[in-house]
Amino acid sequence: MQVYSNDRYVAPLHRVLANRQNARYSAPFFLNPPYSTDCMPLPTLGLPVYNKVNWGDFRRRRFEGDYADVGKEIQIAQFRASS
């Protein structure tokens, strides 16, 4: 959504704090486009601040970073267009 919305909706930083007094329940929900999808800002939202991102390539590179030390983990910010 961050890319599609041209930074109108920015992904929040996700952090969880442990609490020993209360049980923690989690109900994650993930909605992802098909791997063949090229994501880019919607043209009605002004000049694009992101270059085109292929979702399958992005997820593959994130997955590789989860299971190997490939240096810095890929982030959506790496697809920002040059000013």
N, CA, C and O of each residue as an XYZ file, in Angstrom:
332
protein
N       0.817     -1.194      0.000
C       0.000      0.000      0.000
C       0.861      1.259      0.000
O       0.459      2.297     -0.525
N       2.031      1.160      0.585
C       2.918      2.321      0.632
C       3.303      2.760     -0.780
O       3.309      3.954     -1.080
N       3.621      1.808     -1.637
C       3.991      2.141     -3.018
C       2.759      2.577     -3.797
O       2.783      3.622     -4.448
N       1.677      1.793     -3.745
C       0.457      2.142     -4.474
C      -0.046      3.542     -4.111
O      -0.489      4.291     -4.982
N       0.026      3.893     -2.820
C      -0.520      5.176     -2.353
C       0.472      6.323     -2.473
O       0.168      7.447     -2.075
N       1.669      6.049     -3.024
C       2.672      7.102     -3.209
C       3.037      7.757     -1.872
O       3.190      8.976     -1.784
N       3.171      6.928     -0.841
C       3.520      7.326      0.543
C       2.364      7.961      1.319
O       2.580      8.497      2.406
N       1.155      7.911      0.785
C       0.013      8.416      1.555
C      -0.246      7.507      2.754
O      -0.587      7.987      3.835
N      -0.087      6.206      2.566
C      -0.222      5.225      3.644
C       1.131      4.554      3.824
O       1.526      3.720      3.009
N       1.837      4.911      4.877
C       3.180      4.401      5.128
C       3.098      3.217      6.092
O       2.363      3.256      7.078
N       3.855      2.175      5.797
C       3.878      0.991      6.654
C       4.432      1.364      8.031
O       5.484      1.997      8.125
N       3.725      0.972      9.102
C       4.203      1.301     10.441
C       5.364      0.408     10.857
O       5.496     -0.719     10.381
N       6.198      0.921     11.742
C       7.258      0.119     12.336
C       6.596     -0.864     13.297
O       5.809     -0.455     14.151
N       6.902     -2.139     13.168
C       6.243     -3.168     13.983
C       7.171     -3.622     15.104
O       8.253     -4.154     14.858
N       6.738     -3.407     16.308
C       7.493     -3.850     17.487
C       6.512     -4.406     18.513
O       5.410     -3.882     18.677
N       6.918     -5.466     19.199
C       6.078     -6.091     20.213
C       6.810     -6.032     21.548
O       7.989     -6.376     21.636
N       6.110     -5.600     22.572
C       6.672     -5.564     23.921
C       6.155     -6.760     24.711
O       4.959     -7.052     24.698
N       7.050     -7.442     25.390
C       6.660     -8.587     26.216
C       5.955     -8.102     27.480
O       6.335     -7.084     28.059
N       4.936     -8.829     27.897
C       4.198     -8.519     29.116
C       3.999     -9.823     29.869
O       3.243    -10.686     29.424
N       4.664     -9.975     30.996
C       4.616    -11.237     31.741
C       3.314    -11.410     32.524
O       3.001    -12.526     32.938
N       2.550    -10.342     32.737
C       1.301    -10.437     33.507
C       0.100    -10.868     32.658
O      -0.834    -11.467     33.191
N       0.100    -10.587     31.390
C      -1.055    -10.881     30.545
C      -0.665    -11.760     29.364
O       0.439    -11.661     28.830
N      -1.593    -12.616     28.971
C      -1.377    -13.444     27.790
C      -1.437    -12.555     26.560
O      -2.172    -11.567     26.521
N      -0.669    -12.915     25.580
C      -0.661    -12.141     24.334
C      -1.307    -12.969     23.242
O      -0.943    -14.125     23.028
N      -2.263    -12.376     22.557
C      -2.931    -13.032     21.447
C      -2.609    -12.269     20.173
O      -2.531    -11.041     20.171
N      -2.427    -13.001     19.111
C      -2.084    -12.383     17.851
C      -2.966    -12.952     16.748
O      -3.199    -14.159     16.696
N      -3.453    -12.089     15.872
C      -4.264    -12.516     14.735
C      -3.742    -11.808     13.483
O      -4.361    -10.860     12.999
N      -2.608    -12.267     12.964
C      -2.040    -11.589     11.800
C      -2.886    -11.815     10.549
O      -3.534    -12.849     10.389
N      -2.858    -10.835      9.690
C      -3.557    -10.927      8.410
C      -2.646    -10.319      7.349
O      -2.185     -9.187      7.493
N      -2.394    -11.063      6.302
C      -1.538    -10.591      5.231
C      -2.295    -10.701      3.913
O      -2.893    -11.733      3.608
N      -2.260     -9.635      3.147
C      -2.867     -9.624      1.827
C      -1.792     -9.164      0.853
O      -1.350     -8.015      0.893
N      -1.382    -10.061     -0.010
C      -0.308     -9.759     -0.949
C      -0.789     -9.919     -2.379
O      -1.637    -10.767     -2.657
N      -0.259     -9.119     -3.284
C      -0.617     -9.288     -4.700
C       0.045    -10.545     -5.259
O       0.950    -11.092     -4.628
N      -0.388    -11.016     -6.435
C       0.293    -12.150     -7.078
C       1.760    -11.802     -7.339
O       2.101    -10.634     -7.528
N       2.617    -12.809     -7.348
C       4.051    -12.576     -7.529
C       4.389    -11.912     -8.863
O       5.442    -11.285     -8.982
N       3.535    -12.033     -9.851
C       3.801    -11.428    -11.157
C       3.454     -9.935    -11.205
O       3.686     -9.285    -12.224
N       2.908     -9.391    -10.130
C       2.437     -8.003    -10.113
C       3.582     -6.996    -10.049
O       4.492     -7.116     -9.228
N       3.515     -6.005    -10.928
C       4.412     -4.863    -10.854
C       3.680     -3.763    -10.090
O       2.655     -3.261    -10.551
N       4.200     -3.392     -8.938
C       3.573     -2.371     -8.095
C       4.198     -1.015     -8.392
O       5.417     -0.893     -8.515
N       3.351     -0.002     -8.504
C       3.818      1.366     -8.739
C       2.751      2.317     -8.224
O       1.585      1.938     -8.111
N       3.136      3.549     -7.911
C       2.142      4.507     -7.425
C       1.018      4.717     -8.441
O       1.248      4.720     -9.650
N      -0.192      4.892     -7.929
C      -1.331      5.174     -8.800
C      -1.108      6.515     -9.489
O      -0.686      7.473     -8.841
N      -1.379      6.601    -10.780
C      -1.086      7.835    -11.522
C      -1.885      9.050    -11.061
O      -1.489     10.183    -11.335
N      -2.990      8.837    -10.375
C      -3.808      9.965     -9.916
C      -3.248     10.636     -8.663
O      -3.815     11.620     -8.188
N      -2.145     10.118     -8.121
C      -1.598     10.643     -6.864
C      -0.379     11.534     -7.070
O       0.423     11.698     -6.150
N      -0.226     12.104     -8.243
C       0.877     13.032     -8.489
C       2.128     12.337     -8.972
O       2.103     11.178     -9.386
N       3.238     13.083     -8.908
C       4.520     12.522     -9.343
C       4.879     11.321     -8.488
O       4.812     11.395     -7.261
N       5.261     10.216     -9.115
C       5.579      9.010     -8.336
C       6.851      9.185     -7.509
O       7.855      9.711     -7.989
N       6.787      8.736     -6.266
C       7.976      8.761     -5.411
C       8.652      7.383     -5.372
O       9.689      7.214     -4.729
N       8.056      6.398     -6.065
C       8.643      5.059     -6.147
C       8.782      4.627     -7.593
O       7.955      4.964     -8.440
N       9.831      3.881     -7.863
C       9.975      3.206     -9.143
C       9.133      1.937     -9.101
O       8.673      1.530     -8.035
N       8.934      1.321    -10.244
C       8.170      0.078    -10.311
C       8.875     -1.002     -9.489
O      10.098     -1.134     -9.541
N       8.087     -1.774     -8.726
C       8.594     -2.866     -7.894
C       7.862     -4.135     -8.298
O       6.635     -4.188     -8.215
N       8.591     -5.162     -8.737
C       7.948     -6.442     -9.003
C       7.789     -7.164     -7.674
O       8.773     -7.432     -6.985
N       6.549     -7.479     -7.315
C       6.269     -8.053     -5.993
C       6.985     -9.389     -5.787
O       7.508     -9.638     -4.701
N       7.019    -10.250     -6.800
C       7.686    -11.544     -6.660
C       9.176    -11.392     -6.414
O       9.742    -12.098     -5.579
N       9.818    -10.476     -7.133
C      11.243    -10.227     -6.932
C      11.501     -9.669     -5.538
O      12.444    -10.080     -4.863
N      10.662     -8.734     -5.111
C      10.810     -8.147     -3.775
C      10.672     -9.211     -2.692
O      11.504     -9.284     -1.787
N       9.620    -10.043     -2.776
C       9.400    -11.082     -1.750
C      10.529    -12.114     -1.773
O      10.966    -12.570     -0.716
N      11.008    -12.490     -2.970
C      12.109    -13.461     -3.049
C      13.347    -12.923     -2.344
O      14.002    -13.636     -1.583
N      13.657    -11.658     -2.605
C      14.836    -11.062     -1.980
C      14.651    -10.919     -0.471
O      15.612    -11.077      0.282
N      13.426    -10.622     -0.015
C      13.175    -10.577      1.434
C      13.327    -11.966      2.045
O      13.918    -12.113      3.115
N      12.800    -12.977      1.374
C      12.888    -14.361      1.840
C      14.345    -14.795      1.959
O      14.739    -15.413      2.948
N      15.140    -14.465      0.943
C      16.566    -14.828      0.979
C      17.250    -14.181      2.173
O      18.122    -14.791      2.792
N      16.869    -12.968      2.501
C      17.443    -12.283      3.655
C      17.041    -12.909      4.979
O      17.758    -12.778      5.971
N      15.872    -13.605      5.005
C      15.417    -14.273      6.225
C      16.252    -15.511      6.548
O      16.360    -15.902      7.710
N      16.842    -16.125      5.523
C      17.518    -17.410      5.719
C      19.006    -17.395      5.399
O      19.658    -18.438      5.429
N      19.541    -16.232      5.096
C      20.969    -16.138      4.816
C      21.444    -14.741      5.199
O      20.667    -13.786      5.207
N      22.705    -14.640      5.510
C      23.278    -13.331      5.813
C      23.710    -12.713      4.492
O      24.810    -12.964      4.000
N      22.826    -11.901      3.931
C      23.114    -11.267      2.643
C      23.385     -9.777      2.826
O      23.240     -8.989      1.892
N      23.774     -9.406      4.028
C      24.031     -8.000      4.301
C      22.761     -7.299      4.737
O      21.973     -7.848      5.507
N      22.564     -6.100      4.250
C      21.399     -5.312      4.627
C      20.135     -5.882      3.987
O      20.116     -6.166      2.789
N      19.075     -6.050      4.789
C      17.809     -6.575      4.290
C      17.155     -5.581      3.334
O      17.184     -4.374      3.576
N      16.570     -6.081      2.257
C      15.913     -5.216      1.280
C      14.702     -4.534      1.917
O      13.951     -5.159      2.666
N      14.527     -3.274      1.618
C      13.417     -2.485      2.139
C      12.716     -1.784      0.977
O      13.333     -1.533     -0.058
N      11.449     -1.470      1.141
C      10.694     -0.786      0.102
C      11.317      0.569     -0.214
O      11.219      1.043     -1.345
N      11.953      1.196      0.765
C      12.586      2.504      0.553
C      13.671      2.461     -0.523
O      13.997      3.490     -1.114
N      14.227      1.288     -0.777
C      15.255      1.164     -1.804
C      14.692      1.377     -3.214
O      15.458      1.513     -4.168
N      13.371      1.406     -3.351
C      12.738      1.607     -4.641
C      12.252      3.051     -4.823
O      11.564      3.364     -5.794
N      12.615      3.917     -3.887
C      12.204      5.325     -4.032
C      12.858      5.916     -5.272
O      14.020      5.641     -5.569
N      12.098      6.727     -5.984
C      12.603      7.388     -7.182
C      13.572      8.483     -6.760
O      13.436      9.061     -5.682
N      14.535      8.761     -7.600
C      15.486      9.842     -7.321
C      14.774     11.177     -7.431
O      13.903     11.354     -8.283
N      15.138     12.108     -6.577
C      14.505     13.433     -6.600
C      15.115     14.280     -7.683
O      14.717     15.431     -7.863
